[in-house]
Every structure is written in structure tokens, then in C-alpha cells.
Amino acid sequence: MSDIADKKLADRGRMRIDWAESHMPVLREIRARFAKEKPLKGLTVAACLHVTTETANLMRALRDGGATMTLAASNPLSTQDDVAAALADEGIETYAIKGEDNDTYYKHLNAVLDTHPVITMDDGADLVSVLHSQREKQIDEIVAGTEETTTGVIRLRQMAAEGVLRYPIVAVNDTPTKRLFDNRWGTGQSTLDGITRATNILWASKVVVICGFGYGGRGLSTRARGLGAQVIVTEVDAVKALEATMEGFRVMPIADAARIGDIFITVTGDRDVLRREHFEVMKDGAILANTGHFDVEIDKPGLVAIAKGSREVRDHVMEYALGDGRRVYLLADGRLVNLAAAEGHPAVVMDMSFADQALSAEWVAKNHATLEKRVYDVPEDIDREVARLKLATLGIEIDALTPEQERYLSSWREGT
Ligand SMILES: NC(=O)c1ccc[n+]([C@@H]2O[C@H](COP(=O)([O-])OP(=O)(O)OC[C@H]3O[C@@H](n4cnc5c(N)ncnc54)[C@H](O)[C@@H]3O)[C@@H](O)[C@H]2O)c1
């Protein structure tokens, strides 16, 4: 049965879930269809996702589609305890407590796997990883899975390349209606929201160093510039670095940026992007935040090793005193700051990501018999359908190709 922080929070959670629902019209429409058609009837689905109001709406849609749902947190700090309580109260087994330790985190992953799911839904590939390393006997029961984030997809593609991935998985992250909006506009806004809530800083005039100019980094850089910050980008990919330069951002190595930044934000999916040699040259008062999936982007052990002491000066703000009197501030213990110190992405963005998730779950439920043990892209028609529904809910119409245009665009014979 569920393991949550406090079941008395259920009413508050329900109200917040309903608020998110009012901003998720696409998922609402899918949920209504699922309730009629029951495409997931009889299937047990184990989800490992951030336990937020938006995720709760996805759980409700899948449940109404006929699935037996269980949910575990995909990060020890991202759980919204009132949402967990509301879901548990609605009969969706939920294993998530904000601030849970590592052992509890894995105990919770194992609890959802104990339900013997046939479909897994991951954000960071932790269920897949536990199944492939510790619960191999169970893998043959699983027909397919889905994956929500970049870091998870990277791990899964690596597993497929090494020939060790034992069931098909849809890379929901990589589909345009997810990655172009959630990773960019969602991460951009919610990360700045998390840092603002934790610190109450003014962004205008600050030197903000964004490490990584992928989908997340692009969103963050433009949002930070919009608030009046002077943005510096660091990259390891020449094309991305060039793009950032053309966008008008200063680009330089982190070793140089470390000396001049006021706020550092990592969003790379990589490890040790900010490390000891960088902490050693940072300005007094520098703020460090990570919004990449795992808490390895900022080398926390390296920071602890050079600190003379530390204390929590505000919620989610840990001060590290360095020997020479300088202080640096690590937010949310180096975990995704937008989910730990704020609420994650706005519902209106997650509406599309979770519409992709719901429709991908339906797709694998229908097609798993013919799928191979590899990573699949979300079928294009699902992506188009999500975009079409979203535009419709926004009241926006677009043009259609005329027959002549269709002929022209599919022909190579016409020229000057
Ligand atoms: N916080 C959230 O809610 C949220 C949302 C979406 C994605 N994510 C996570 O954010 C991370 C990035 O996702 P993305 O979609 O932007 O990925 P991406 O692959 O589009 O971008 C990552 C970028 O980081 C760069 N990079 C790698 N190592 C670097 C280093 N040492 N220094 C500087 N740059 C480096 C890469 O070249 C790449 O351009 C992933 O871990 C992903 O799972 C978090």
C-alpha cells in the first residue's frame, strides 16, 4: 500500500491537481476518450515520475483508460507531498515522500515493481535500470516502456547500442511536442522560478552563467536575458556554442566564466560541470543551481571538501564557507532546482508532454507484439495530433496545403 508523508494533505493536493487540470485541456480530452474506450484495460503500469500536480493528471487519465497504476517518485526532492496524499486517497498506489533518503527512494522503486507491471513509464530510466540490474527475472513480463527525459533516453540508447536493452521503449522526450516546449520553455521558466523562490534575488544586471546550450539551456538563456541578466553560455559542442554566440550570448570556457558569474546554472546531463577548481575562483556570494536530471552536474563532494563549514541559511539554500572568507551557495542540494524549490513546469506545458506519454502508452499497448527491443521515437502522427489538439485549445487555426501545393512539394520536376 502507498507510502506517503501525510494523508491529511489529500484535500489540498486534490485542489491543486484540479487547478493543474484546468490548464491541461489536451490531456483532459485524451482522458475523456480513454474513459470511453479503455485502451489500457487490464494492464498494470508502473510509473516513476516527479510527483507533481501534472503527473497526477496523467495518472488519472491512464487509470481512466483502464490501467492499474502505481507511482514512485523519480527524484527524492521533487515530490509534492499533498499530491502524493491525494493520489493515494484516490486509490492510486503512490510511493513518494519529499526528502526521502536513498534507501527509501530505491525501496519505493521496488514497491512499484512488486506490482509486476507490464508497462513501465520512467523519467530518468531508474525503473529500467533496477529491472536490468536487480530484477532480471521479471523483465520478460514487461511488454514495453516509455521515457520522459533526455538523460533517460541517453542511457536507454546506450543500452540498446550495447545490445542489453530487453524490452522496447518509446523516447517520449525526443518528440517535438515534448522537447521543443517542455525542455525549453518549461525548464526555462520553472528553473528561474525555483531559484527566485529559494533566494528572492533580482535577476536584472546579474551575470548568469548557463552551462549547456541544448534544449533546456536555450530556454533558460533567453528567459534569463528577458529578466535583464547578462548571460554567459558554456558549451562543449561547437555548433551549440556558435548558435549561442549568434543569439547574442557571450560564450567562454567555464574556467573563465567561474571568475565572473553571480549565478551558475547547469543543464547538461553531464557530470562535474562545476567542480573544485571552479569553486576556488568564484566570487563571494556566488549561487550554484542544477536543473539537469541527476545531482552530479555540480561536484558537491568537491565543494564539501574545500569548505570550512556549511549551514542552511534559507529553505533550499546551503551556504558553504570557503577558507578565505568567501561563501558560495548551493541550491536544493544540487538536485533539479525547478522541482525541488518550485513546482516544476507549468501545467500548460506538461499538458503536451503528458499527452505524448498517454498516447504513447496507448500505442505500445496496441503494438507491443510487433516491437523490437530497442528505443522507438514517438510515432509522427501522435506528435501531430498533440500539436493539433493544443492549437485547437488555444483557438488557433492554420492553413492547409492546396492540391497544387501538395503536388509541387512532392515533385522534383518543377524548377525555374
Ligand atoms: N529540470 C527539468 O525539469 C528538466 C526538464 C527537461 C530536461 N531535463 C534534464 O536536463 C538535462 C539537459 O537536457 P536537454 O534536453 O537540454 O539536453 P540537450 O542534450 O539538448 O543539451 C545538453 C547540452 O549540454 C552540453 N554539455 C554537455 N556537457 C557539457 C559540459 N561539461 N559543459 C557545458 N556543456 C555541456 C551538450 O553539448 C548539450 O548541448 C538532462 O539531464 C535532462 O534530463 C531537466
The ligand as a Gaussian input file, in Angstrom:
#p B3LYP/6-31G(d) Opt

LIG

0 1
 N       14.664000      20.334000     -14.788000
 C       13.796000      19.789000     -15.593000
 O       12.594000      19.830000     -15.372000
 C       14.275000      19.141000     -16.852000
 C       13.449000      19.131000     -17.996000
 C       13.944000      18.560000     -19.163000
 C       15.218000      18.002000     -19.186000
 N       15.968000      17.989000     -18.022000
 C       17.325000      17.438000     -17.965000
 O       18.218000      18.498000     -18.314000
 C       19.407000      17.954000     -18.893000
 C       19.636000      18.591000     -20.260000
 O       18.525000      18.282000     -21.111000
 P       18.425000      18.903000     -22.583000
 O       17.172000      18.367000     -23.164000
 O       18.700000      20.360000     -22.554000
 O       19.690000      18.128000     -23.255000
 P       20.493000      18.512000     -24.567000
 O       21.222000      17.264000     -24.965000
 O       19.609000      19.182000     -25.553000
 O       21.547000      19.610000     -24.041000
 C       22.629000      19.342000     -23.204000
 C       23.773000      20.260000     -23.652000
 O       24.802000      20.233000     -22.663000
 C       26.056000      20.278000     -23.347000
 N       27.115000      19.793000     -22.451000
 C       27.440000      18.513000     -22.124000
 N       28.477000      18.502000     -21.270000
 C       28.802000      19.810000     -21.037000
 C       29.775000      20.457000     -20.237000
 N       30.659000      19.757000     -19.496000
 N       29.827000      21.826000     -20.228000
 C       28.944000      22.557000     -20.970000
 N       28.011000      21.982000     -21.767000
 C       27.927000      20.639000     -21.781000
 C       25.826000      19.404000     -24.576000
 O       26.779000      19.695000     -25.588000
 C       24.407000      19.796000     -24.968000
 O       24.383000      20.878000     -25.893000
 C       19.171000      16.446000     -18.939000
 O       19.721000      15.860000     -17.775000
 C       17.660000      16.328000     -18.918000
 O       17.229000      15.070000     -18.474000
 C       15.524000      18.568000     -16.879000

